[in-house]
Structures are given as C-alpha cells and as structure tokens.
C-alpha cells in the first residue's frame, strides 16, 4: 500500500513539474526549445530581445479589400485579399489595379510587437509601389499611423512597434503599374 501511494505521489509531482515547465514556456519565462510540447500547445514561439512572442495565425484574423477586386485579374487568378494572410509568402494578393487597401480584422485586440510586409518584386522596383502606409484603429473610423513611406526598395518591410489593436489597414499606390503584396505577418 505504501509503495502505491509513493508511486502516485511521484507521478503527481512529475506531472505538475511538466505542466509548470510547459506553462512557463508558453508565457516566455522558461526554456525555449524549437520543438517541444509547449510549441504544440501554445503555438510557435519566436525569440526577439529575450522576449517570447508568437506569430498570429491566419485563423485568428480575416482580411477584405476596400478596393473592388477585379474578377478577371484578381479573383479568377487566385489573387484575392485572403492571400495576404494565408501564411504563404508565395501567394499574391492583388486587386488588379494601381492601388491596394486591405482591412485586416483580428479576433480580439492583441499586443502587436512586429509586422512584416512581404512585397516581393513590388517593393524592390520603384515603378511599382510609389507610397504605402500601415495604420491601426480602435473603432474602424479613426486610423492612426504605424508606418509609411515611399517605395520600400526591398522585398519586405519589418515594422517594430508595440501597440494594441484588433484592426489594421495596409494601403499602397503606384503611379505607373498594378501592384500587390504577398504576405502580412503579425507577431504579437
């Protein structure tokens, strides 16, 4: 009888220790391993400046184009707004014109630490994107600037700012050519 109680006590302590380690890893206060039970339970963790945070998954947000997407040049070619947040840097969101305006809604307000916009060739060549802006809103009517600029002159733009929101707006224009964006990654 005493052996059974000892085994149960040891099992309970081991279970409690494992649960504590997983919880600490989820909260970013414990060890960070590239593949662990915590990464399965809590989602992918990334390390930046000794602070753990995670990429917000496509199923935690939605997107729509405020500019009508052309049926023949956008939707039929698989370049709808949903490609902006599908988790792939190989798919293109392009409405079929010289401007984009994507409204991204998150399931709930998140503390956002970084946003990466994958422009691809549209960001490298200044004939494509001549200006862009990224904004957030608390109510969907008043928008506050996060970052903006002229031609990115790079295939991606990383924005490192800490703020809390559930709404983002990505806008870009071109004076010469049709444009698009490959991916918008939100890390919070």
Secondary structure, 3 states (H helix, E strand, C coil): CHHHHHHHHHHHHHHHHHHHHHHHHHHCCCCCCCCCHHHHHHCCCEEECCEEECECCHHHEEEEECCCCCHHHHHCCCCCHHHHHCCCCCCCECCCCCEEEEEEEEEEEEEECEEEEECCHHHHCCCCCCEEEEEEECCCCCEEEEEEEECCCCCEEEECCCEEEEEEEEEEECCCCCCCECEEEEEC
